[in-house]
Amino acid sequence: MVFRQIRNVPTGAYSYVLGDSCNRIGIAVDPVEESQDVLLALIGDLGLDLHLILLTGAYPTAGRSAVSLRNRTGAGVIAGSDSKHLETYLQVAHGAYLAFGDEVVHVIGTPGNTRCSVCYRWRDRLFTGATLLIGSCTNASIPCEDPGILFDSVTTRLFTLPPETLVYPGLDANGRTVSTISEEKASNPCFSNRSRDFFVTLMSA
């Protein structure tokens, strides 16, 4: 098992490298274009071959970064279903799973920010992109297409996961690098003891 978190300092965006060290297969989650050289150097140092690039949302910057990394490595790109602007990528739906070597990543559909937003669960870790941030719910730079659906996605599909599940977001909301489902469910001010109507009003303000 290989796991690394990479933070792009100017943007506060996180990307991740997951790997099966026995089979020397790696995948990247939400690679940031400005950090690609760092990511590729890390993958090389770990002795991995990059096979897949996983996107949690169909944002223009994510698409450009994925295309750039695909052109440099030949890795396949995975995005959520209904990704209108990502027709050339392999699209996956809620409940799908992705195997790399002896490892498996589970796809959790979490529409809301975009209709094709997904999270990825690997072992005891959950990669949430912009769907769930640590102690927050979104970022001013990320538009939210449907706040009500986002609330449903988080409360019914993420907060029902085992409480000890580690939450690794796609953006730095407050300087922290990891949380848990239990902590976010109990103390995230956007969701803890909040109604759907409250959340929609909050996101629409």
For each residue, the residues with C-beta under 8 A, 3 or more apart:
1: 19 20 21 103 123
2: 17 18 19 20 21 26 46 48
3: 16 17 18 19 125
4: 16 17 42 46
5: 14 15 16 168 177 178
6: 14 15 16 17 32 35 38 39 42
7: 12 13 14 172 177
8: 11 12 13 14 15 32 34 35
9: 12
10: 34
11: 8 32 34
12: 7 8 9 171 172
13: 7 8 30 32 35 170 171 172
14: 5 6 7 8 30 168 169 170 171 172 177
15: 5 6 8 28 29 30 31 32 35 39 170
16: 3 4 5 6 28 29 30 127 168
17: 2 3 4 6 26 27 28 29 39 42 43 46 48
18: 2 3 26 27 28 29 100 103 105 122
19: 1 2 3 24 25 26 27 43 46 48
20: 1 2 23 24 25 26 100 101 102 103
21: 1 2 24 46 47 48
22: 101 102
23: 20 100 101 102
24: 19 20 21 47 48 49 101
25: 19 20 48 49 51 100 101 103
26: 2 17 18 19 20 43 46 48 49 50 51 100
27: 17 18 19 50 51 52 53 54 75 98 100 105
28: 15 16 17 18 31 39 43 50 52 53 54 69 75
29: 15 16 17 18 54 56 120 127
30: 13 14 15 16 54 55 56 62 127 129 170
31: 15 28 35 36 39 53 65 66 69
32: 6 8 11 13 15 35 36 39 65
33: 36 61 64 65 68 69
34: 8 10 11
35: 6 8 13 15 31 32 38 39
36: 31 32 33 39 40 65 68 69 72
37: 40 41
38: 6 35 41 42
39: 6 15 17 28 31 32 35 36 42 43 69
40: 36 37 43 44 50 72 73
41: 37 38 44 45
42: 4 6 17 38 39 45 46
43: 17 19 26 28 39 40 46 48 49 50
44: 40 41 47 48
45: 41 42
46: 2 4 17 19 21 26 42 43
47: 21 24 44
48: 2 17 19 21 24 25 26 43 44
49: 24 25 26 43
50: 26 27 28 40 43 53 69 73 75
51: 25 26 27 75 76 100
52: 27 28 75 76 77 78 98 100
53: 27 28 31 50 66 69 70 75 76 77 78
54: 27 28 29 30 78 98 105 120 127
55: 30 58 62 63 66 77 78 79 80 86 89 129
56: 29 30 62 80 117 118 119 120 127 128 129 130 131 170
57: 62 80 113 114 116 117 118 129 130 131 142 170
58: 55 62 63 79 80 83 84 85 86 114 116 117
59: 62 63 114 130 142
60: 63 64 85
61: 33 64 65
62: 30 55 56 57 58 59 65 66
63: 55 58 59 60 66 67 85 86
64: 33 60 61 67 68
65: 31 32 33 36 61 62 68 69
66: 31 53 55 62 63 69 70 77 79 89
67: 63 64 70 71 77
68: 33 36 64 65 71 72
69: 28 31 33 36 39 50 53 65 66 72 73 75
70: 53 66 67 73 74 75 76 77
71: 67 68
72: 36 40 68 69
73: 40 50 69 70
74: 70
75: 27 28 50 51 52 53 69 70
76: 51 52 53 70 89 90
77: 52 53 55 66 67 70 86 88 89 90
78: 52 53 54 55 89 90 91 92 98
79: 55 58 66 83 86 89 90 91 92 116 118
80: 55 56 57 58 83 91 92 93 107 109 111 114 116 117 118
81: 91 92 93 109 116
82: 91 115 116
83: 58 79 80 86 87 89 91 116
84: 58 87 116
85: 58 60 63
86: 55 58 63 77 79 83 89 91 116
87: 83 84
88: 77
89: 55 66 76 77 78 79 83 86
90: 76 77 78 79
91: 78 79 80 81 82 83 86 116
92: 78 79 80 81 96 98 107 118
93: 80 81 96 107 109
94: 107 108 109 118 157
95: 106 107 109
96: 92 93 106 107
97: 104 105 106 107
98: 27 52 54 78 92 104 105 107 120
99: 103 104 105
100: 18 20 23 25 26 27 51 52 103 104 105
101: 20 22 23 24 25
102: 20 22 23
103: 1 18 20 25 99 100 122 123
104: 97 98 99 100 122
105: 18 27 54 97 98 99 100 120 121 122
106: 95 96 97 120 121 122
107: 80 92 93 94 95 96 97 98 118 119 120
108: 94 118 119 120 121 126 157 158
109: 80 81 93 94 95 117 118 153 157
110: 117 118 119 128 131 150 153 154 157 158
111: 80 114 115 116 117 145 146 149 150 153
112: 117 131 144 145 146 147 149 150 151 152 153 154
113: 57 117 129 130 131 138 142 143 144 145 150
114: 57 58 59 80 111 117 145
115: 82 111 145 146 149
116: 57 58 79 80 81 82 83 84 86 91 111
117: 56 57 58 80 109 110 111 112 113 114 129 130 131 153
118: 56 57 79 80 92 94 107 108 109 110 129
119: 56 107 108 110 126 127 128 129 131 132 157 158
120: 29 54 56 98 105 106 107 108 126 127
121: 105 106 108 125 126 127 161 165
122: 18 103 104 105 106 125 127
123: 1 103
124: 162 164 165 166
125: 3 121 122 165 166 168
126: 108 119 120 121 158 161 165 166 167 168 181
127: 16 29 30 54 56 119 120 121 122 168 170
128: 56 110 119 131 132 133 158 167 168 169 170
129: 30 55 56 57 113 117 118 119 169 170
130: 56 57 59 113 117 133 138 139 142 169 170 171
131: 56 57 110 112 113 117 119 128 150 153 154 158
132: 119 128 137 154 158 167 169 184 188
133: 128 130 136 137 138 139 169 170 171 173
134: 167 169 173 174 176 178 179 184
135: 173 174 176 179 184 187 188 189
136: 133 139 173 174 188 189 190
137: 132 133 150 154 188 190 191 199 202 203
138: 113 130 133 142 144 150 190 203
139: 130 133 136 142 171 173
140:
141:
142: 57 59 113 130 138 139 171
143: 113
144: 112 113 138 147 150 203
145: 111 112 113 114 115 149
146: 111 112 115 149 150
147: 112 144 150 151 199 200 202 203 204
148: 151 152 196 199 200
149: 111 112 115 145 146 152 153
150: 110 111 112 113 131 137 138 144 146 147 153 154 199 203
151: 112 147 148 154 155 191 196 199 200
152: 112 148 149 155 156 196
153: 109 110 111 112 117 131 149 150 156 157 158
154: 110 112 131 132 137 150 151 157 158 159 191
155: 151 152 158 159 191
156: 152 153 159 160
157: 94 108 109 110 119 153 154 160 161
158: 108 110 119 126 128 131 132 153 154 155 161 181
159: 154 155 156 181 184 185 191
160: 156 157
161: 121 126 157 158 165 181
162: 124 165 181
163: 180 181 182 185
164: 124 180 181 182
165: 121 124 125 126 161 162 180 181
166: 124 125 126 178 179 180
167: 126 128 132 134 178 179 180 181 183 184
168: 5 14 16 125 126 127 128 177 178
169: 14 128 129 130 132 133 134 172 173 179
170: 13 14 15 30 56 57 127 128 129 130 133
171: 12 13 14 130 133 139 142
172: 7 12 13 14 169 175 176 177
173: 133 134 135 136 139 169 176
174: 134 135 136
175: 172
176: 134 135 172 173 179
177: 5 7 14 168 172
178: 5 134 166 167 168
179: 134 135 166 167 169 176 183 184
180: 163 164 165 166 167 183 184
181: 126 158 159 161 162 163 164 165 167 184 185
182: 163 164 185 186
183: 167 179 180 186 187 188
184: 132 134 135 159 167 179 180 181 187 188 191
185: 159 163 181 182 188 191 192
186: 182 183 192
187: 135 183 184 192
188: 132 135 136 137 183 184 185 191 192
189: 135 136 192 194
190: 136 137 138 194 199 202
191: 137 151 154 155 159 184 185 188 194 199
192: 185 186 187 188 189
193:
194: 189 190 191 198 199 202
195: 198 199
196: 148 151 152 199 200
197: 200 201
198: 194 195 201 202
199: 137 147 148 150 151 190 191 194 195 196 202 203
200: 147 148 151 196 197 203 204
201: 197 198 204 205
202: 137 147 190 194 198 199 205
203: 137 138 144 147 150 199 200
204: 147 200 201
205: 201 202
